[in-house]
Amino acid sequence: MSEETNEKIEIDNIEEKLNYIGLDFNNIPDFLKDTEILDFRPQKENLDGTYKVYKYVPINDIQIIFTKANRMNSIEEKYQNASPIYPYLVAENKDDIIKHATFQKMLETVKIEEIEEISKEQDRLNSAIPFLVKYDKNYLWEIYYSRNLHKYFMLVTTEDKEYGGFFYLLREQLKHNDENKNIFVPISYMDYSTELLTKEEFKDLEKYIWKFTGELPMIYEVYDKDEKISIQICGKTIVYGKLESIYKVKLEDRDSATKFFKLVKALFILETEFPHDYKFEVQIAQNGGLEFVYNSKIISYESLGNFVKEEYKKKAETLRISKKEEKILQDVLNNLKIVEEEREKEYLLKQKQVATYLQCRKSFFGKVRYFFKGKLKEEIKKTELPETKIEVDDEEIKKEYEKDFYTIEDLINVCKELNETLSVVNNIKMDKAALEIKNNNLKVKIYNATKYINEIDSHKKNIFDFWKFANKDNTLALESGIIEQKKHETSKVLEPYFDYIDDKEEIGLRIDELQRKILSKEDTDNIFLAVTKFLDAINAIKSGVQYNFSAQLEDIKNDLRSIEELFATEEFDIFGNSVEDKTKINVLRNKKHREKKKEVYKILEVNKDTDTIAFVAKLHGIINDLDKIFDKNSLGIKLNVYQASVKALNTEGYSIFNIDPENALYKIKNEPIVNLYAVHLKSKTPAIGLSNIIYYDNFNKTLPSGMDISDEILLDMGKLNLELKRQRLFRINIQLDEKNIKTETICAYEYETRN
């Protein structure tokens, strides 16, 4: 193709786009001629460039300004190189020629399809704001607001490759110059207003919600078509296990915003001040927003006062009991100290007597002197310990904490005092326990010393008997010694546990590689048949319920006739079921291989003469093989699996579960309440993972390991001894499209396997 022809095509292409946009270089409208560089200074606190404000902006209120920069440049660089649009449209002097050439290059780059897609998107946004506010390619809109001049402008960065947003706006301005048409766009570098919350409250609210959801929320100020402002808080939170749900809290006026802020702030303060006393959970509300729960009760702003009052009274009552306990324990401790002091004196005296004897027995004259000296016993006066009599005025303590109104500050103060009192009580209890042990030890020591001294005295009746005793090599046992026999615990082998989010790939690899060692090709074929076409029929045979096997067989034959495979037995016999030439390359999750997908009807071997009896016999054969597979196959790891259903859990036949609960839930649609069954599998629990080897043959030994097709697990429920451990309700938001969500109520049942 000649250079002249190429040039003509480019000119025709530009002309087509100019006609589509409605732009005539020879007749530029006045509103494009009159553009100017507006005074704009971004606020320092919003220099991160994140979108905080979304608005419906009239297209005719937006001035278009060009800048020689790209989106990644700072706002200072963009604004420094800014220029009105007119010189880009019409080159009136030499300096404008480059600008006009840049505009033509932009025209060559943009595609009409891109502009059309943005047009459709804005039509959708015109009917409803997206659930999560932001939308696909919202970054295309670099629209700013000059607070000083109260005007909007769009900065078009000429060094980018995506110009669809600019040309869409230009087209709409040329087309609807005299009409009032809006576009829904983010406003760059615009901070929150103070109409509903202060700037400080916005920062705090972000921090508070992050504390409860575990993920940083996105907080937007959104203006509708009537310029009515609302705060919309969007994000994700854990709703069950590690299952996440999106949420949106919409605050439409100052009153609702203030109430929500005060509620979240109060709960944040309580949980951060007293993490051991208060742990607030979040759950999805019926409107798709957030609810805060404590001890299975929903706490709203309206119920916050009663919650504080009830908690204050509980803490005050516990404090009253703790103060009474503190006084009683302190008196007991004081008495134990007196006992300790007296026993120390007695023990020291005994110790002195024994030491004197041991010193004397070292020499001949010492023994003689000790024998004739007489008893060294000294009597110790027994001290009568006072009885514990503590009088506590309960009514006085009650009155001290009774109030007409209770605030968060009151609750914090009583919690602090209670924690301090409990700390004192615990310290006294530990001191008391230590003193009791010490006193008991002293008692044993005194007993041993007394017994030893008595034995010395018993031998002093006769000089020869005493002499014999004193020369014995006997060991003094003053110390108490209690030898505890340690029980030898059998060391348990910890089962490996895997998390379905963090270890997803490793789970698939381990399961697939293990099953390749254990399962034969016939085993994997029968598993494939069971999970792809015949699970209901097989379960009907296992449970003995009626099933129309003839109708299913006829459906199979009709399918085979339609794909012309019913009578193609010769080719099947020649090549087998797995052989393929080496030039055929397949891709499985970006992994290349040369293996064939399994085909149901080739494995089943149904032909035109197959009758219902033969078909059912084949299904019986699959069941017999599956029973043997379950006896020898387990996953080798500890794993939780999930099944979503509107029916009761099947506890007899074969059943398919998912490793990822989200995949299980997405199988159920348009149901008001869904049951989610969670089964905690042990490493030895009979189970089959539907890994790659189940869906592909591996004749060429090139099949990648893993669970790249499915995250499903097949269980024989009759082989499991299940015990229901826990049951709970929660909600989850399932996003249907950009604008709509469905809030599902989930009833979760958690089972342990006891075999």
MIVEX-453311 format. One record per residue (C-alpha): x, y, z; residue in three letters. Coordinates in pm, whole numbers, plus 32768, in hexadecimal, padded with zeros to 4 digits. Example, Ala and Ser with C-alpha at 12.3 -4.5 7.8 and 13.67 -1.06 7.14 Angstrom:
REM residues 2
84CE7E3E830CALA85577F9682CASER
***
This chain:
REM residues 755
800080008000MET809181537F9CSER80E2826B808BGLU7FDC83427FDEGLU7ED1823C8019THR7F2F821F8189ASN7F18839681B1GLU7DC08398810ELYS7D46828881FDILE7DC4834F8329GLU7D16848982AAILE7BD283CA8272ASP7BF2833483CFASN7C1F848B846EILE7AFC851883A3GLU7A1D83FA8417GLU7A72843D8583LYS7A4485B6855CLEU78ED857A84C5ASN7897848785E1TYR7905858586E8ILE785F86A4862EGLY7995877E8621LEU79DC886A84FDASP7B3389108505PHE7AA88A2A842CASN79888A718516ASN79FC8A5A8680ILE78E88AB2877DPRO79208BDF885DASP79208B0E899FPHE7A5B8A5E8922LEU7B008BA688C1LYS7ABE8C4B8A11ASP7B698B4B8AF2THR7C6F8BC98BE7GLU7D628B3D8CE6ILE7CA48B408E30LEU7D338B8C8F84ASP7D5C8A3B902FPHE7E1689DA916BARG7DEB887691E9PRO7DC088559360GLN7EF387C29409LYS7E2F86B994C4GLU7DAD862B937CASN7EF0861792B5LEU7EE1849A92B0ASP7DFD84BE9181GLY7CF783C591FATHR7B9384069191TYR7ABC846E92B9LYS79A4852C920EVAL78BD84B890F6TYR77C485A1904ELYS76CB85C48F35TYR776D86EA8E82VAL76C387A88D63PRO7799876F8C2DILE778188DC8BC8ASN7816894A8D15ASP795E88958CCBILE7A7489548C1EGLN7B6E88828B59ILE7CDF88D18B91ILE7E0488188AF4PHE7F4F87CA8B9DTHR809087358B18LYS80AA86218C1BALA802784C68C73ASN7F4884528D8EARG806C83E28E64MET810085418E76ASN80BD86128FAASER7FA787128FA4ILE80AD88268FB4GLU815387A78E75GLU800787828DC5LYS7F9088DB8E23TYR80DD897D8DCEGLN80C188FF8C65ASN7F4D894A8C40ALA7EC389F68B0BSER7D658A518A8APRO7CC88963898CILE7CA48A5C886FTYR7E148A5E87FAPRO7DFD88E287DCTYR7CD2890386F7LEU7D458A25861CVAL7EB48A7B85D8ALA7EAD8BF585B8GLU80278C1A85DAASN81668B4C85C2LYS81618AF28736ASP800A8A52870DASP806D896885F1ILE8102886686DFILE7FCD887887BCLYS7EE688458691HIS7FB9871C8620ALA7F9B868C8780THR7E2086A7876DPHE7E1C85F5861DGLN7EF684E186AELYS7DFA84BC87C9MET7CE6849D86C6LEU7DA7838B8613GLU7DDB82D0875CTHR7C7882D787E2VAL7B7981D8876ALYS7A0B82248736ILE79BD80DF87F0GLU7A69816B8929GLU799482A6891EILE785B81D588EAGLU78AF80FA8A15GLU78DA822D8AF3ILE779182B38A6ESER76DE81718ACELYS778581758C22GLU771182D88C66GLN75B082788BFAASP75B981638CFFARG764482508E06LEU753383478DB4ASN742F824D8E2CSER74DC81DE8F6DALA761F8212902DILE76F480D39048PRO76D68017918FPHE7848804F91DALEU783881B39147VAL797581999076LYS795E80F78F21TYR7A3980658E12ASP7B31815C8D78LYS7AC6827A8E59ASN7C3382E68E4BTYR7BF1836B8CEALEU7B4084958D80TRP7C3D85978DF1GLU7B3986998E52ILE7B8F87A48F53TYR7AD488B3900BTYR7B578A149042SER7ACA8A879190ARG7B338BEC9151ASN7A788C0B9005LEU79708AFE904CHIS79B78A588EFDLYS7A0488F88E84TYR7B1188A38D87PHE7B9E876A8CE7MET7D16873E8CC2LEU7D6086788B86VAL7EBA85D98B9DTHR7F4285C88A3BTHR805484C88A7FGLU7F6683AB8AD3ASP7EC582AF89ECLYS7D6082B08A6CGLU7C9783DD89FCTYR7B3A834989FBGLY7AC284198B24GLY7B3185618A89PHE7A9C851F8933PHE795784A889D2TYR793D85ED8A96LEU799486BF8963LEU789286058893ARG77838635899AGLU77D587A789C2GLN77BD87DD884ALEU7681870E8833LYS75CC878F896BHIS765688ED8987ASN7500897F89D1ASP7485885E8AA9GLU74B088098C18ASN755D86B68C0CLYS762886278D2FASN7741852A8D4AILE779484688E87PHE790684998ECBVAL7A0484A48FE7PRO7A9085FD9037ILE7C0B85F2904CSER7CBB867E917FTYR7B7486E9921BMET7B5B86B79391ASP7A24866B945CTYR793D878B94ABSER78E187CE9613THR776E87BD95CFGLU7732866B9674LEU787286219737LEU79AD86E49785THR7AF6868B96DDLYS7B7886009826GLU7A4285279849GLU7A77849A96EDPHE7BDA8432974BLYS7B67839A9892ASP7A4582E497EDLEU7B32823D96F9GLU7C0C81CB981CLYS7AE4814F98EATYR7A4B807F97D3ILE7B9F7FEE977CTRP7BB97F7398E2LYS7A757EAA98C8PHE7A807E2E975ETHR7BF77DF19747GLY7C077EA395F8GLU7C2B801395A3LEU7ADA809A952CPRO7AA48189940DMET79DB82B8947FILE793D83919373TYR786D84C9936CGLU776F84989258VAL769185A591C0TYR755A85339109ASP74B685E68FE3LYS740986D690D0ASP7556872D9177GLU74E6867792B1LYS761985FA936AILE764784A99414SER776883EE94B2ILE779782919423GLN788681A594D4ILE78ED80749409CYS79D17F529453GLY79F47DE394ABLYS79D57D2995F2THR79EF7BC2966AILE78967B29969EVAL78E879BA96E0TYR7A397912970BGLY7B0379BF95FDLYS79D679FD951ELEU79C67B6D94BEGLU789F7C44945ASER788B7DA193C7ILE77B97EA3947FTYR7741800A945ALYS76CE80F4956CVAL760C821E94E5LYS75E2835195C4LEU74F384479521GLU74EF856A9617ASP75AD86059739ARG74D48558983CASP750F83F697B7SER76828440977EALA76AF84C698E0THR75F883A0997CLYS76C282A098B8PHE78078351990DPHE77B483609A81LYS775181F09A85LEU7891817B99DCVAL796782639AB0LYS78CA81E79BF5ALA790080799B99LEU7A6380C39B23PHE7ABA816A9C6DILE7A2C804D9D3CLEU7ADC7F3E9C73GLU7C2E7FEC9C68THR7C2280539DD8GLU7BA97EFD9E52PHE7BF87DF59D49PRO7BC67CDA9E44HIS7A6D7D579EA8ASP79DC7DC69D5BTYR79F77D2B9C02LYS78FA7DB09B08PHE78B37CEB99CEGLU78347D789885VAL77367CD197A8GLN767C7D2A966AILE75327DDC96A7ALA73F67D9795E0GLN74317ED29511ASN75927E6294B5GLY763B7F4295B7GLY76E47EF29701LEU76597E8A9853GLU771D7E779997PHE76E07D4F9A7BVAL773F7D079BE3TYR76DA7BC09C8CASN75EA7B749B6DSER75367CC39B95LYS75387DD19A8BILE75AA7F229B0FILE752080559A61SER753C81C29ABBTYR73DC81B39B49GLU7433808D9C2BSER758C81119C87LEU750B81C79DBEGLY7465808E9E49ASN759C7FC19DF4PHE767A80B29EB6VAL758680B19FDBLYS75717F359FEBGLU76E97F0A9FCBGLU77268012A0D6TYR763D7F64A1CBLYS76DD7E11A186LYS78397E9CA1BBLYS77CC7F5CA2F2ALA77347E20A38AGLU78707D5BA33BTHR793A7E77A3D3LEU78697E6BA511ARG78A47CF4A533ILE7A177D1DA4E2SER7A477E2DA5E9LYS79A27D4FA6EDLYS7A7C7C2DA682GLU7BB07D0BA692GLU7B6F7D64A800LYS7B2D7BFAA864ILE7C607B7AA7ACLEU7D3B7C8AA841GLN7CD27C22A9A0ASP7D167AB5A951VAL7E6A7B19A8C5LEU7EBE7BDBAA02ASN7E667AA9AAD6ASN7F4079CCA9F9LEU80617ABEAA2ELYS80387A97ABA8ILE803B791BAB80VAL81717938AAA7GLU82227A0DABAAGLU81D7791BACC9GLU823A77E7AC02ARG837D7890AB95GLU83D478C8AD04LYS8382775FAD5EGLU844476D7AC37TYR857777ACAC85LEU85757727ADEBLEU855D75BFAD72LYS866C7604AC75GLN874C768DAD8ELYS87147552AE61GLN876D746CAD42VAL889C753EACE6ALA891C7529AE4DTHR890173ADAE49TYR89AE7392ACF6LEU8ACA746CAD6FGLN8AF773A0AEAFCYS8AFA724CAE02ARG8C3572ACAD43LYS8D1B7266AE72SER8D2E7172AF96PHE8D15727DB0A2PHE8BFC732DAFE7GLY8B2B71F0AFEBLYS8B6971BFB15FVAL8B17732BB1AAARG89D5731CB0DATYR896771D7B187PHE898B7265B2E6PHE891073C4B293LYS87A0736AB28BGLY868373D4B1A3LYS86A17511B0D8LEU85317532B092LYS849B7687B0BDGLU832976B6B0CEGLU828A77A2AFCFILE8157785DB032LYS80337807AF51LYS7F9A7940AEBDTHR7E23793EAE90GLU7DD279C5AD36LEU7CAD7AB7AD1BPRO7B7B7A47AC5CGLU7B2E7AECAB10THR7A147BDEAB4CLYS79EA7CDCAA36ILE78BF7DBEAA2BGLU78797E59A8D7VAL77607F50A8A1ASP76D07ED2A754ASP75CB7FE3A747GLU76D180F1A769GLU7799805CA647ILE765C8042A575LYS760481AEA5B0LYS77658213A54EGLU772B8190A3EBTYR75BB81E1A3BCGLU757182FBA2C4LYS744D8381A200ASP75068389A0B4PHE763482C7A03DTYR773483349F3BTHR785382869E8FILE7939833D9F80GLU787B82A9A0AAASP789B814CA017LEU7A0F817E9FD4ILE7A4B81F9A136ASN799380D6A1D9VAL7A497FE0A0F0CYS7B998076A151LYS7B458066A2C4GLU7AC77F02A29FLEU7C017E95A1E7ASN7CDC7F35A2F0GLU7C157E8CA406THR7C207D3CA352LEU7D977D67A329SER7DBA7DA6A49FVAL7CDB7C7AA4EEVAL7DA77B9AA407ASN7EEB7C10A4A4ASN7E607BCAA600ILE7DEF7A71A58DLYS7F4B7A27A508MET7FEA7AA6A64BASP7EF179D6A712LYS7F3C789DA646ALA80B378D6A66EALA80927906A7E7LEU7FB977D0A809GLU80C47704A756ILE81D677A0A82BLYS81157762A96EASN80D475FAA90BASN824575CDA8BDASN82A17666AA0DLEU81AA757CAAB3LYS8250744EAA0EVAL83AA74D1AA65LYS83467501ABD1ILE82AD73A4ABD6TYR83EE730AAB48ASN84CB73CAAC38ALA83F1736CAD64THR83F47201ACFFLYS856F7209ACDDTYR859F72B2AE2FILE84B771B7AED4ASN8584709EAE41GLU86C2713BAED2ILE861B7155B025ASP85A36FECB015SER870E6F78AFF6HIS87897049B11BLYS86FC6F50B21BLYS88316E76B1FAASN89976EEDB1BAILE89EB6DC5B0DEPHE88A86DE1B015ASP88E26F59AFE4PHE8A4E6F1CAF83TRP89E36E1FAE7ELYS88D66F0CADF2PHE89C57036ADE2ALA8AC26F6FAD18ASN89BF6F04AC18LYS89DB6FA6AABDASP8871701AAAB5ASN87F9713BA9E3THR87307256AA70LEU85F0729EA9B0ALA857073EEAA21LEU84FA745AA8CAGLU83AA73E9A849SER83C07329A708GLY829972CAA63AILE8303720CA507ILE82057221A3F4GLU81F8710DA2FBGLN81F071ABA1A2LYS8100710DA0B7LYS819770B29F70HIS80B3713D9E67GLU80AC70919D1DTHR813171869C1FSER802671D39B21LYS807771F399B4VAL7FE3733D9942LEU7F107326980BGLU7F76742196FFPRO7E6C753096DCTYR7E46760595A5PHE7D91774C9572ASP7CBF77599435TYR7D2778C293EBILE7E9A78C5943BASP7EE9775C93DDASP7DF7772792BBLYS7F0076C391BEGLU7FBA75E092B1GLU7E7475329312ILE7E3274DF91A4GLY7F9574669169LEU7F997381929AARG7E4372E99252ILE7E8672B190DFASP7FE0721D910FGLU7F6471349222LEU7E3F70B8914FGLN7F1E70729024ARG7FDD6F7D90FELYS7EA86ED49192ILE7DA26ED6907CLEU7DA96E0A8F3DSER7D296E8C8DEELYS7BEA6DC28E1EGLU7BBD6E648F73ASP7BDF6FC58EE9THR7AF36F708DC7ASP79E36EF88EB5ASN7A0A70298F95ILE79ED71058E5DPHE78AA70568DF4LEU781770778F4FALA785471EC8F77VAL77FF725E8E15THR76BE71A98DB1LYS764470968E91PHE765A71068FFELEU74DF7118902DASP74AB6FC38F8DALA75C16F25905DILE75356FB991A0ASN73DD6F359144ALA746E6DD5912CILE752A6DFC9276LYS73F96E7D9332SER72FC6D989284GLY72186EB09209VAL71616EAF90BCGLN72136F428F8FTYR71C36F4B8E1BASN72F96E9B8D95PHE72546E588C42SER721C6FCC8C06ALA7387701D8C5AGLN74046F0A8B72LEU732D6F928A57GLU73B970F08A93ASP751870618A78ILE74C96FB9892CLYS742E70FA88A5ASN756771BA8906ASP764170BD8859LEU756F70C6871CARG758D72408713SER770972348726ILE771E7104863FGLU77DC70278731GLU76E46F10876FLEU776E6E2E865DPHE78D56EB08642ALA796F6D8086E7THR7A806D3585E7GLU7B466E768623GLU7B1C6E4C879APHE7BA36CEA8788ASP7CD06D5686B7ILE7D496E7E8783PHE7CC86E2C88DCGLY7C466F3689C2ASN7D846FF58A14SER7E6F6FF788EAVAL7EA971498841GLU7FBA71C3875AASP80D3729187EELYS807E73CB872CTHR7F40740587F4LYS7F8874FA890DILE7E82754C8A15ASN7E9276548B23VAL7E1A76278C88LEU7E3177628D5CARG7F5777E48C8CASN8001768E8C9DLYS803E75DE8B51LYS800674678B27HIS7FAE73628A1FARG7E9872A28ACFGLU7D2F72688A67LYS7BFD72C28B2FLYS7B3471978B98LYS79ED715C8ADEGLU78C670CD8B9CVAL782B6FF98A8BTYR79726F5E8A14LYS79BC6EEA8B76ILE78576E6F8BACLEU785E6DA38A66GLU76EE6DC38A17VAL76796D4D88C2ASN752D6D24880CLYS74F26BCE88A6ASP75296C398A10THR73E96C028AD7ASP737E6C878C2ATHR73ED6B4E8CE3ILE754C6B668C52ALA75566CDC8C9BPHE74F56CAA8E08VAL75F46B8F8E20ALA77036C858DAELYS76946D788EBELEU76AA6C5F8FC0HIS780B6C1E8F45GLY78636D8D8F7CILE77D76D7A90DFILE78A06C41912FASN79DE6CE690B0ASP79986E299170LEU796C6D6592B2ASP7AC56CCC9283LYS7B5A6E23922CILE7AD26EC2936BPHE7B626DA49438ASP7CC16DEE93B9LYS7CB96F64936DASN7CCF708F9456SER7D4B71F3941FLEU7E6D71D39510GLY7E29732E959DILE7D4173CF9697LYS7C46749F95D3LEU7AF5754E95EDASN7A02751594CDVAL78B675C19484TYR776C757A93DBGLN76507671939EALA74EE75F0937FSER7384764493C5VAL734C74DD9436LYS73B6741B956AALA751273829564LEU7525723894ACASN75BA714495A8THR75A5700194DBGLU76167019936FGLY773470C192B9TYR7747723992D8SER781E734B923DILE78B8745D9314PHE7995758A92C5ASN7AD975F0936AILE7A7F77609336ASP793077B793DEPRO78FB78D692E9GLU78F577E191C5ASN77F6770F9280ALA7713783B92BFLEU771D78B19155TYR7678776990EBLYS753577D2919AILE746C78EF9104LYS732D79AB915EASN72E878FC92A7GLU727F79C193E1PRO734478E094D0ILE746777FC9476VAL750076E9954BASN767C76DC9550LEU7702759095CDTYR786B758D9644ALA7916743F9684VAL7A6774379735HIS7B25731C968FLEU7C487270973ALYS7D7771FB9677SER7CFD708F9683LYS7B9270DD9629THR7B28702094EBPRO7B0B712993D9ALA7B54715F9268ILE7BD472A891DEGLY7B5872FE9080LEU7CB67356900DSER7D47736A8EADASN7D7D71F18E96ILE7C0371BC8EB9ILE7BB072958D89TYR7CDA72468CA6TYR7D8D710E8C37ASP7F0571168C68ASN7F7870318B51PHE809D71138AEFASN80F871618C5CLYS80E372D88C1ATHR7FAE732F8CEBLEU7FF874458DE7PRO7FB673EC8F53SER7EAC74A59015GLY7D3A74F1902CMET7D2275E88F0CASP7BC775858E8EILE7B0875608FD1SER7B3675909148ASP7A3574809190GLU7A517357927CILE797F721A925ELEU7911717C93A7LEU7859703993F5ASP777970C09509MET77256F629580GLY78926F2995DFLYS78A2706396B8LEU783E706F9824ASN77D171DB9836LEU779072A39971GLU76ED73FC995FLEU77CE74EA9A24LYS774B764199D6ARG763376FA9925GLN761C786B98D4ARG7571796797EFLEU76207A729723PHE75E07B4595EEARG76B27B7A94B9ILE76967C709399ASN76B97BCB9244ILE76FD7CC3912EGLN761F7C809000LEU76AB7D9E8F2EASP77497EF48F60GLU76097F8D8FEBLYS75507E6E9091ASN75987D8491B1ILE74D67C6B924FLYS74DF7C4493C9THR74C97AD39421GLU747B7A489579THR7559791C95BDILE7520781496C7CYS7671776D9706ALA76907610979CTYR77EA75979808GLU782D74229826TYR7953736098B3GLU79B27209982FTHR79DD71189952ARG7A706FF09898ASN
***
